[in-house]
Amino acid sequence: MQQDLAIEIYQHAVDPTMGEEQGAQWWADVSTELDAVIAAQDIATAARVIAWWHDDWRMVGQNPKRVAGRIRRHAARVLTA
């Protein structure tokens, strides 16, 4: 996935404050995981890919399944446009 698409999906689904300043390698790593979330057989599998992203999902009122669902929904819109 191209970096600009990874940034758009991540900003929309996870954290709108993250951008190019994270660096190319950081975004390459995130892109690999976004691809895995998008390609996952189901939400539970997708959630396992990103479960480690934040140890404090509950503190921010989120969990990996919700975020994985948002990633997959937004990616479907972005990647098919």
Secondary structure as the mmCIF struct_conf table of DSSP 4:
data_model
#
loop_
_struct_conf.conf_type_id
_struct_conf.id
_struct_conf.beg_label_comp_id
_struct_conf.beg_label_asym_id
_struct_conf.beg_label_seq_id
_struct_conf.end_label_comp_id
_struct_conf.end_label_asym_id
_struct_conf.end_label_seq_id
HELX_RH_AL_P HELX_RH_AL_P1 GLN A 3 ALA A 13
TURN_TY1_P TURN_TY1_P1 VAL A 14 VAL A 14
TURN_TY1_P TURN_TY1_P2 PRO A 16 THR A 17
HELX_RH_3T_P HELX_RH_3T_P1 GLU A 20 GLN A 22
HELX_RH_AL_P HELX_RH_AL_P2 ALA A 24 ALA A 39
BEND BEND1 GLN A 41 ASP A 42
HELX_RH_AL_P HELX_RH_AL_P3 ILE A 43 ILE A 50
TURN_TY1_P TURN_TY1_P3 ALA A 51 TRP A 52
BEND BEND2 TRP A 53 TRP A 53
TURN_TY1_P TURN_TY1_P4 ASP A 55 TRP A 57
HELX_RH_3T_P HELX_RH_3T_P2 ARG A 58 VAL A 60
TURN_TY1_P TURN_TY1_P5 GLY A 61 GLY A 61
HELX_RH_AL_P HELX_RH_AL_P4 PRO A 64 THR A 80
#
